[in-house]
Amino acid sequence: MDDNRRYYSLDALRGSMMILGIVLHGSQWYLTESPGGLPIPTDPSTHYIFDLLVHFIHSFRMPLFFVLAGFFTSLLLAKRGLKGTYINRVKRILGPLLVSCLTILPMTLLFSVAFIFSARFGTQQLLPSAEQIKIFSAEINAAGMPTDQPSLAHLWFLYYLLYFYLLIPLCQLFAASKLARSTAFSSMLRSPWLYLVLSGYTVMTLWFFRGGLLFEGFIFIKPHPPSLLYYGSFFVFGYVFQHHRAILQTFVSSLRWSAVLSAVLFPLAVYTTTAEFHATEVTLPIHSLAVVANAMLTWSLIYLFMGLFLRFFDKPSEWSLYVSNSSYWVYLVHMPLISLGAWALLPLPLDALVKFVMIAAFTTLTAFLSYHYLVQGSWIGASLSGMRLHHKWPWQAITKPRPVAPHPQG
């Protein structure tokens, strides 16, 4: 496989996964039960479909992100060297993170807190009272959640990437080692049994989390070691995959069994995770089943989505290029928009499905319109994409597709 080729399929995949955040975070306000049994209030209108959506998306979206981040970091390193890679990451990740912490994050926290307190106390106010803060803080503390740590909300993803970039020299050493270059290692990565090896490793890193899902610890400024280990492992796997790109064909050839296995594992993972959250006393068998089911589901879905995009989207397309180039901006701004919409709709007696569609439509339209007309050709777009872009809407483009801009992860 040529080092200089453009991975249109993987560009489209990571862009799609970023935009999938609209579905994930829009769903979280309408769960029948708060994530992980945590005392986070939801809208009075709920629907079980959102519990299923959150579990499904949460089980693979971020692990897949970090696999792709490691893959494209390895490509970037080959093109720019270690120094050039770190300079690029400072400009494309650290810079937007710092600016977003001063602009987007305050709005996200304001509207999220407004929703949470309004839902908890049956009010419709933007700022909670001191008494409400005291009551809710006591409930959060009783559940074991910290109230003294600043939250990064959805920006934790960029924050954790900065930690994982520190692993690049170690990844380089491993990639150059005799083990990584051995025939046996290459054969293992091409083997269908690799799925079980990867799942087995993920079982160990998931063991620290209730129900086999990550719902706690990683959104705060203080690093959460179990989350760093879990997500960092996927980053390293992605880096290694780039050096053994024959595994990409393995993903394609595994489409059928990964789809069937995902369909079988998903209800099992939901059942075992729910059983652990509802258990008055968590036992080793319950926890073990939940962790194993979710670890295997994570990798079956990674295999499935990697295979699907490599099989059907590995070619230039105005749609995929537009999604890839706009996704960073959509990711940054979607959370305050979703939280604002959820808070505004909170007192309305509408069905949860109707509210969700309204919020998703509002967020999608606002994010893409702002990108198209205000961001892509501006200095903001240049800082996010590495260049000023002037996309037409995909359905208007009739010229040969333009090269995709460098992505924030690679």
Number of C-alpha atoms within 10 A of each C-alpha: 8 6 12 9 7 14 17 20 23 21 26 27 24 25 24 16 20 23 21 16 20 21 19 18 17 26 28 23 31 26 23 17 19 15 21 21 15 16 17 18 20 24 22 20 19 21 16 12 14 23 19 16 16 18 19 21 17 17 24 20 21 18 21 25 23 26 25 27 26 30 25 24 23 25 19 20 17 14 13 13 12 15 10 14 21 19 13 17 20 14 16 22 21 17 13 20 23 14 11 17 15 11 12 17 22 15 19 23 17 15 22 23 18 23 29 21 24 23 20 17 13 12 14 17 15 17 15 17 10 8 9 15 13 10 10 18 16 14 15 15 13 11 12 11 16 15 12 9 11 11 18 22 19 21 21 17 18 19 20 20 21 17 13 20 20 11 13 21 11 12 19 15 10 14 18 12 11 10 12 16 14 10 11 11 14 18 14 13 21 19 12 15 10 15 16 14 13 16 20 14 13 23 21 13 20 24 19 16 18 19 30 26 21 18 16 17 17 23 21 19 15 12 15 14 10 17 21 16 15 20 24 22 20 23 29 23 18 24 25 21 20 21 18 19 17 15 20 20 14 18 23 20 17 18 20 12 13 23 18 12 16 23 14 13 21 21 15 17 28 18 15 23 25 16 17 23 18 13 11 8 9 14 10 9 11 18 22 17 20 28 27 22 25 29 28 24 26 28 22 28 25 22 24 24 23 24 24 20 19 21 17 10 18 17 14 18 20 22 14 24 23 21 23 27 25 27 26 22 21 23 19 18 23 27 26 22 23 28 26 22 21 28 24 17 18 22 16 10 10 13 13 21 16 11 24 24 14 17 24 22 14 15 24 19 12 16 21 19 12 15 22 19 12 13 21 23 16 15 14 17 22 16 17 25 23 17 16 17 19 13 19 12 11 15 8 9 13 9 7 9 16 13 12 22 20 17 20 23 21 20
